Amino acid sequence: MKSRPSDYNIRMDMRLAAAVAAGKAVTWLSRRLGAGAGSNFPGKVILRLHADAPQAMASRLPGGCVLVSGTNGKTTTSNLLSGMLRAGGRLPVHNRVGANLITGITAALAQASDLRGAPRGDIGLFEVDEATLPAAVERLRPRLVIVTNLFRDQLDRYGELESLARRMDAALAGLNPGADVLLNADDPLVSSLGRDTRATVHYYGIEGARDTEKALRHAADSKHCRECGSPLAFDAHYFAHMGRYSCPGCGRSRPAPEFAASRVELRGTAGSRVTVVTPGWSADLFLGLPGLYNVHNLLAALGGAQLLGLGEEAVRGGVEGYSTAFGRGERIPIDGRTLFLVLSKNPTGFNEVIRTLRGEGEGLVVLAALNDRIADGRDVSWIWDVDFEELAPLPRRLVAAGTRAWDMALRMKYAGLDTSRLEVRGDLREALRAALAAAEEGETVYALTTYTATLELRRLLTRLGAAPGLWEEG
């Protein structure tokens, strides 16, 4: 007897329910056993049981989906936007722990859904790995895609930037005509994306920064025009290859941003005071996150919020109520000291962290953890593109840690750090203990860590009772 469509739908719903139940059980078990947040593996289990589970769950979100992609700033941007959505009365389903592959998105959807696979939120907000963006667009059919920036990062995974940009272009070309794309105008490569998309393209950028650099750093990536290959001319350098640029060869220039920072006052690790200007309003905001790069993250979130229909009150509420994402400028009290935890995973990110630390003066205690696990990228030669010469005068004690601790120590020696101020402790627990012992009571220890080192340090801090589990935050 031939099955009716309704029978098929019932079987599909039963498969989805079974997959979601299995994913929830694996997540519960992982957290119960202290194995982690259960942010990725449950997604693998769900996808094995139901290959179309993410699109089945996402299709039930009345507000559709938002994707945030790019090299740096995905987690901070999406967490800022999540706060704005909540301040505006929305309930986002969000992979806030930062698991940004399809498995992580699937796990986040399942964790926020009931046993039938119906999400309890009204809009999906997902940080997405750059290489995963094409698959995420195809599965989730987003209403908005935000691209923060593109820097060299894990070349063994992503390849060169142009090849990555082509894949992202192909993803944006697959968007529906009613969708929106929000791009960083200050990044020459990002602003060139979306030429073949049917979606509406918007831009954000910085207009009034005073703390600019005199010239492009040697590690800057996108220095040539994507259209004709000519060297770009920069009127202002913000950091890396970010700035106001034009092409003398073909005339291409930085697009005018709809969402802009007209004035920026950096206040070191404390944050920044920013005047933002949008098509509908302007406001002065205090962002409790350090560095000019976080001003970009603010603008990306603000622009996304406006494109989703939120107003000034929701934006301001999201910024004022922002809770720092793990490893992105977290301050964690421990043993009478404060651990300032900053993810530092590629040349541009590390350079901006060093730029911020320069404002703290000399005599610092620094924990620098370098790992070479798959999620970090096996090739750590990128540390020779970081301007550690600017960091070397700052620490009175630097503890090198991680699987490639000796590589970090060697790089710091060549940068000019006196070896009497350098200590190597491969084991992260021992390195943390050494760094805390080198600091006076009430002092700050600055932990600069690559991706898996950040996760490892956060788990260690949770076991020590200094920080909650990642799933317990927010």
C-alpha positions as CSV (number, residue, x, y, z in Angstrom):
1,M,0.0,0.0,0.0
2,K,1.4,3.4,-1.0
3,S,2.1,5.8,1.9
4,R,0.1,9.0,2.1
5,P,2.0,12.3,2.5
6,S,0.7,12.7,6.0
7,D,2.2,9.3,6.9
8,Y,5.5,10.5,5.5
9,N,5.4,13.7,7.5
10,I,4.6,11.8,10.7
11,R,7.6,9.5,10.1
12,M,9.8,12.5,9.4
13,D,8.6,14.2,12.6
14,M,9.3,11.0,14.6
15,R,12.8,10.9,13.1
16,L,13.4,14.5,14.0
17,A,12.0,14.0,17.6
18,A,14.3,11.0,18.0
19,A,17.3,12.9,16.8
20,V,16.6,15.9,19.0
21,A,16.1,13.7,22.0
22,A,19.4,11.9,21.4
23,G,21.2,15.2,21.0
24,K,19.7,16.5,24.2
25,A,20.7,13.4,26.1
26,V,24.3,13.6,24.8
27,T,24.5,17.3,25.8
28,W,23.2,16.5,29.3
29,L,25.6,13.6,29.7
30,S,28.6,15.8,28.5
31,R,27.8,18.5,31.0
32,R,27.1,16.1,33.8
33,L,30.4,14.3,33.4
34,G,32.3,17.6,33.0
35,A,33.4,16.7,29.5
36,G,32.4,20.1,28.1
37,A,29.4,22.2,27.0
38,G,28.1,19.7,24.5
39,S,28.3,22.3,21.8
40,N,29.5,20.1,18.9
41,F,29.3,16.3,19.4
42,P,25.5,16.3,20.0
43,G,25.1,17.9,16.5
44,K,27.1,15.0,15.0
45,V,24.7,12.6,16.7
46,I,21.6,14.5,15.4
47,L,22.9,14.7,11.9
48,R,23.7,11.0,11.8
49,L,20.1,10.3,12.8
50,H,18.5,13.0,10.6
51,A,20.6,14.6,7.9
52,D,18.1,17.5,7.4
53,A,17.6,18.3,11.1
54,P,19.0,21.8,11.1
55,Q,16.8,23.0,8.2
56,A,13.8,21.3,9.7
57,M,14.2,23.1,13.0
58,A,15.3,26.4,11.5
59,S,12.3,26.5,9.2
60,R,10.1,26.7,12.3
61,L,11.6,30.0,13.4
62,P,9.1,32.7,12.6
63,G,11.8,35.4,12.4
64,G,14.1,33.4,10.2
65,C,17.9,33.2,10.6
66,V,20.8,35.6,10.9
67,L,24.4,34.4,10.1
68,V,27.5,36.2,11.3
69,S,30.8,35.2,9.6
70,G,34.3,36.4,9.1
71,T,37.8,35.8,10.5
72,N,37.7,37.8,13.8
73,G,34.8,39.2,15.8
74,K,32.1,36.7,15.0
75,T,31.4,35.7,18.7
76,T,31.5,39.3,20.0
77,T,29.3,40.6,17.2
78,S,26.7,37.9,17.6
79,N,26.6,38.2,21.4
80,L,26.2,42.0,21.1
81,L,23.4,41.4,18.5
82,S,21.8,38.8,20.8
83,G,21.7,41.3,23.6
84,M,20.1,43.9,21.3
85,L,17.5,41.4,20.2
86,R,16.6,40.5,23.8
87,A,16.4,44.1,24.8
88,G,14.0,44.5,21.9
89,G,11.7,41.7,23.1
90,R,13.0,39.0,20.8
91,L,14.1,35.6,21.8
92,P,17.1,34.4,19.7
93,V,18.2,30.8,19.3
94,H,22.0,31.4,19.5
95,N,25.2,29.3,19.4
96,R,26.7,31.7,21.9
97,V,29.4,29.2,23.0
98,G,31.0,29.7,19.6
99,A,30.6,26.2,18.0
100,N,30.3,27.6,14.5
101,L,30.2,24.5,12.2
102,I,27.0,22.9,11.0
103,T,27.3,20.5,13.9
104,G,27.5,23.3,16.5
105,I,24.5,25.1,14.9
106,T,22.5,21.9,14.9
107,A,23.3,21.3,18.6
108,A,22.3,24.9,19.4
109,L,19.0,24.5,17.6
110,A,18.2,21.2,19.3
111,Q,19.1,22.5,22.8
112,A,16.7,25.4,22.2
113,S,13.9,23.2,20.9
114,D,11.3,21.0,22.4
115,L,11.2,17.2,21.8
116,R,9.3,17.7,18.6
117,G,12.1,19.9,17.2
118,A,10.1,23.2,17.5
119,P,12.5,26.0,18.7
120,R,11.4,28.0,21.7
121,G,12.9,31.2,20.3
122,D,11.6,33.4,17.4
123,I,14.8,34.1,15.4
124,G,18.0,32.2,14.8
125,L,21.3,33.9,15.3
126,F,24.3,31.9,14.4
127,E,28.0,32.5,14.3
128,V,29.3,30.7,11.2
129,D,32.9,29.6,10.3
130,E,34.0,31.3,7.1
131,A,34.5,28.0,5.2
132,T,31.1,26.8,6.5
133,L,29.1,29.8,5.2
134,P,28.1,28.2,1.9
135,A,26.6,25.2,3.6
136,A,24.9,27.3,6.3
137,V,23.3,29.6,3.6
138,E,22.1,26.5,1.7
139,R,20.6,24.8,4.8
140,L,19.2,27.8,6.7
141,R,18.2,30.3,4.0
142,P,19.1,33.3,6.2
143,R,17.3,36.7,6.0
144,L,20.6,38.5,7.0
145,V,24.3,37.7,6.6
146,I,26.9,39.8,8.3
147,V,30.6,39.6,7.3
148,T,33.0,41.1,9.8
149,N,36.5,40.9,8.1
150,L,38.9,38.5,6.3
151,F,42.4,38.0,7.6
152,R,45.0,35.2,7.1
153,D,44.0,32.5,9.6
154,Q,44.6,28.8,9.5
155,L,45.9,28.6,6.0
156,D,46.0,24.9,6.2
157,R,42.2,24.9,6.5
158,Y,41.0,28.0,4.6
159,G,43.7,28.5,1.9
160,E,44.5,32.0,0.7
161,L,42.1,34.8,1.2
162,E,41.1,35.2,-2.4
163,S,39.9,31.6,-2.6
164,L,38.0,32.0,0.6
165,A,36.4,35.2,-0.7
166,R,35.3,33.4,-3.9
167,R,33.5,30.7,-1.8
168,M,31.9,33.4,0.3
169,D,30.8,35.2,-2.8
170,A,29.2,32.0,-4.1
171,A,27.3,31.7,-0.8
172,L,26.0,35.3,-1.0
173,A,24.9,34.7,-4.6
174,G,22.6,32.0,-3.3
175,L,20.6,34.3,-1.0
176,N,17.0,35.1,-1.7
177,P,16.1,38.5,-3.2
178,G,14.4,39.6,0.1
179,A,17.5,39.0,2.2
180,D,20.1,41.6,3.4
181,V,23.9,41.5,3.5
182,L,25.9,43.7,5.9
183,L,29.6,44.1,5.0
184,N,32.6,45.9,6.6
185,A,33.3,48.9,4.4
186,D,36.7,49.4,6.0
187,D,38.0,45.9,4.8
188,P,38.8,46.2,1.0
189,L,38.2,42.4,0.5
190,V,35.0,42.2,2.4
191,S,33.5,45.3,0.8
192,S,34.1,43.7,-2.6
193,L,31.8,40.7,-1.8
194,G,28.3,40.4,-2.9
195,R,28.6,41.5,-6.5
196,D,26.4,38.7,-7.7
197,T,24.0,38.5,-4.9
198,R,20.2,39.1,-5.3
199,A,20.1,40.4,-1.7
200,T,20.4,44.0,-0.7
201,V,23.9,45.0,0.4
202,H,24.6,47.4,3.2
203,Y,27.9,48.7,4.8
204,Y,29.2,49.7,8.2
205,G,32.5,51.4,9.0
206,I,34.5,53.9,11.1
207,E,34.6,57.5,10.0
208,G,36.1,59.4,13.0
209,A,38.9,57.5,14.6
210,R,41.7,59.6,16.0
211,D,43.9,56.7,17.1
212,T,45.0,55.7,13.6
213,E,48.3,54.2,12.4
214,K,50.8,56.0,10.2
215,A,51.1,53.2,7.6
216,L,50.0,49.7,6.8
217,R,51.7,47.1,9.0
218,H,53.9,44.6,7.2
219,A,51.4,41.8,8.1
220,A,48.5,43.6,6.4
221,D,46.7,41.3,4.0
222,S,44.4,43.0,1.5
223,K,46.6,45.7,0.1
224,H,45.7,45.3,-3.6
225,C,42.5,46.0,-5.5
226,R,40.4,42.9,-6.1
227,E,39.2,44.3,-9.4
228,C,42.4,45.3,-11.2
229,G,45.3,44.2,-8.9
230,S,46.7,47.7,-8.4
231,P,48.1,48.7,-4.9
232,L,45.4,50.5,-2.9
233,A,46.0,54.0,-1.7
234,F,45.0,54.6,2.0
235,D,43.9,58.0,3.4
236,A,43.7,56.5,6.9
237,H,45.0,53.3,8.5
238,Y,42.9,51.9,11.4
239,F,44.6,48.6,11.9
240,A,45.9,45.8,9.6
241,H,44.4,46.6,6.2
242,M,41.4,48.3,7.7
243,G,40.9,52.0,6.7
244,R,39.8,54.5,4.1
245,Y,41.1,53.4,0.7
246,S,40.8,53.8,-3.0
247,C,42.3,52.3,-6.1
248,P,44.4,54.6,-8.4
249,G,44.1,52.0,-11.2
250,C,40.3,51.4,-11.7
251,G,38.8,54.1,-9.4
252,R,37.2,51.6,-6.9
253,S,36.9,53.2,-3.5
254,R,35.6,52.4,0.0
255,P,31.8,52.4,0.0
256,A,30.0,54.9,2.2
257,P,28.8,53.2,5.4
258,E,25.2,53.4,6.4
259,F,26.1,52.6,10.0
260,A,29.2,54.5,11.1
261,A,31.3,55.6,14.1
262,S,31.7,59.3,13.7
263,R,33.9,59.6,16.8
264,V,35.9,57.0,18.7
265,E,37.7,57.6,22.0
266,L,39.7,54.5,23.1
267,R,40.2,53.9,26.8
268,G,42.6,51.0,26.9
269,T,41.4,47.8,28.3
270,A,38.4,49.6,29.9
271,G,36.7,50.0,26.5
272,S,35.8,52.9,24.3
273,R,33.4,55.8,23.9
274,V,31.8,55.8,20.5
275,T,29.4,58.2,18.7
276,V,27.4,56.1,16.3
277,V,25.4,57.4,13.3
278,T,22.7,55.5,11.5
279,P,20.1,56.4,8.9
280,G,17.5,57.0,11.6
281,W,19.4,58.3,14.7
282,S,22.7,59.0,16.3
283,A,23.9,58.3,19.9
284,D,26.9,58.2,22.2
285,L,27.6,54.7,23.6
286,F,30.1,53.3,26.0
287,L,31.4,49.9,24.9
288,G,33.1,48.0,27.6
289,L,35.4,46.2,25.2
290,P,38.9,47.2,24.3
291,G,40.4,48.2,20.9
292,L,39.3,49.7,17.6
293,Y,38.4,46.2,16.3
294,N,35.6,46.0,18.9
295,V,34.2,49.2,17.5
296,H,33.7,47.3,14.2
297,N,32.0,44.6,16.1
298,L,29.6,47.1,17.7
299,L,28.8,48.6,14.3
300,A,28.2,45.2,12.8
301,A,25.7,44.3,15.6
302,L,24.1,47.8,15.5
303,G,23.6,47.6,11.7
304,G,22.2,44.1,12.0
305,A,19.8,45.2,14.7
306,Q,18.5,48.0,12.6
307,L,18.1,45.8,9.6
308,L,16.0,43.5,11.8
309,G,13.7,46.3,12.7
310,L,15.1,47.3,16.1
311,G,15.5,50.9,17.3
312,E,17.8,52.9,19.4
313,E,16.4,51.8,22.7
314,A,17.1,48.1,22.0
315,V,20.6,48.8,20.7
316,R,21.4,50.9,23.7
317,G,20.0,48.2,26.0
318,G,22.0,45.5,24.3
319,V,25.3,47.5,24.6
320,E,24.7,48.5,28.2
321,G,23.7,45.0,29.3
322,Y,26.5,43.3,27.4
323,S,28.3,40.4,29.1
324,T,31.7,39.7,27.7
325,A,31.9,36.5,25.6
326,F,34.3,33.9,26.9
327,G,37.9,34.7,26.1
328,R,37.1,38.0,24.5
329,G,38.2,40.4,27.2
330,E,36.8,38.5,30.2
331,R,38.0,39.6,33.6
332,I,38.0,36.6,36.0
333,P,38.9,37.1,39.7
334,I,41.2,34.3,41.0
335,D,43.5,34.1,44.1
336,G,43.2,37.8,44.8
337,R,44.3,38.7,41.2
338,T,42.3,39.4,38.0
339,L,42.8,37.3,34.9
340,F,42.2,39.3,31.8
341,L,41.5,36.6,29.1
342,V,41.9,37.7,25.4
343,L,41.7,35.3,22.4
344,S,44.7,36.0,20.2
345,K,44.7,33.6,17.3
346,N,46.2,35.3,14.2
347,P,48.6,38.1,13.3
348,T,46.0,40.8,13.1
349,G,44.2,39.8,16.3
350,F,47.4,39.5,18.3
351,N,48.7,42.9,17.0
352,E,45.5,44.6,18.1
353,V,45.8,43.0,21.6
354,I,49.4,44.2,21.9
355,R,48.3,47.7,20.8
356,T,45.8,47.7,23.6
357,L,48.3,46.4,26.2
358,R,50.7,49.2,25.3
359,G,48.2,51.6,27.0
360,E,48.6,49.7,30.2
361,G,52.3,50.6,30.5
362,E,55.3,48.4,31.5
363,G,55.7,45.9,34.3
364,L,52.9,43.6,33.2
365,V,52.5,39.9,34.0
366,V,51.6,38.0,30.7
367,L,50.6,34.4,30.1
368,A,51.0,33.6,26.4
369,A,49.6,30.2,25.4
370,L,50.2,28.9,21.8
371,N,48.6,25.7,20.7
372,D,48.8,23.9,17.3
373,R,45.7,21.7,17.5
374,I,43.4,21.3,14.4
375,A,41.1,24.1,15.5
376,D,44.1,26.4,15.9
377,G,45.8,25.4,12.6
378,R,48.8,23.1,12.7
379,D,51.2,25.7,11.2
380,V,52.3,28.3,13.8
381,S,54.7,30.2,11.6
382,W,52.2,33.0,11.7
383,I,53.7,34.1,15.1
384,W,56.6,35.6,13.1
385,D,54.2,38.1,11.5
386,V,53.0,39.3,14.9
387,D,54.7,42.5,16.1
388,F,56.0,41.0,19.3
389,E,58.7,43.6,19.3
390,E,56.0,46.0,20.6
391,L,55.1,43.5,23.4
392,A,58.7,42.7,24.5
393,P,59.2,45.9,26.6
394,L,56.0,45.5,28.5
395,P,56.2,42.3,30.7
396,R,58.3,42.0,33.8
397,R,57.3,38.3,33.6
398,L,56.0,36.4,30.6
399,V,55.0,32.8,31.0
400,A,54.9,30.9,27.7
401,A,52.5,27.9,27.6
402,G,50.7,25.5,25.3
403,T,51.7,22.7,23.0
404,R,54.1,25.1,21.2
405,A,55.3,27.0,24.3
406,W,59.0,26.8,23.2
407,D,58.1,28.4,19.8
408,M,56.5,31.3,21.6
409,A,59.5,31.6,23.9
410,L,61.9,31.7,21.0
411,R,59.8,34.3,19.2
412,M,59.7,36.5,22.3
413,K,63.5,36.1,22.7
414,Y,64.0,37.3,19.1
415,A,61.6,40.1,19.8
416,G,64.0,41.4,22.4
417,L,62.5,40.1,25.7
418,D,65.2,39.5,28.3
419,T,65.2,35.8,29.0
420,S,65.4,36.5,32.8
421,R,61.8,37.7,32.4
422,L,60.8,34.7,30.4
423,E,59.4,31.4,31.9
424,V,58.3,28.3,29.9
425,R,55.6,26.1,31.2
426,G,54.0,23.9,28.6
427,D,51.3,22.6,30.9
428,L,48.6,25.3,31.2
429,R,47.7,24.6,34.8
430,E,51.4,25.0,35.8
431,A,51.6,28.1,33.6
432,L,48.6,29.7,35.2
433,R,50.0,29.0,38.7
434,A,53.3,30.6,37.7
435,A,51.7,33.7,36.2
436,L,49.5,34.2,39.3
437,A,52.5,33.7,41.6
438,A,54.4,36.4,39.6
439,A,51.6,38.9,40.1
440,E,51.0,41.0,43.3
441,E,47.6,40.8,45.1
442,G,45.1,43.0,43.2
443,E,47.2,42.9,40.0
444,T,46.0,41.8,36.6
445,V,47.5,38.9,34.7
446,Y,47.0,39.2,30.9
447,A,46.3,35.9,29.3
448,L,46.8,35.9,25.5
449,T,45.7,32.5,24.2
450,T,45.0,30.8,20.9
451,Y,41.6,29.2,20.3
452,T,42.0,25.7,21.9
453,A,44.2,27.2,24.7
454,T,41.3,29.6,25.5
455,L,38.9,26.7,25.8
456,E,41.4,24.7,27.9
457,L,42.0,27.7,30.2
458,R,38.3,28.3,30.6
459,R,37.7,24.7,31.5
460,L,40.5,24.8,34.0
461,L,39.1,28.0,35.6
462,T,35.7,26.2,35.8
463,R,37.3,23.2,37.6
464,L,39.0,25.6,40.0
465,G,35.7,27.3,40.8
466,A,36.8,30.7,39.4
467,A,34.4,30.8,36.4
468,P,31.1,29.2,35.6
469,G,30.7,26.6,32.8
470,L,30.2,28.1,29.4
471,W,26.7,26.7,29.2
472,E,25.8,28.3,32.6
473,E,26.5,31.9,31.4
474,G,24.1,34.4,29.9
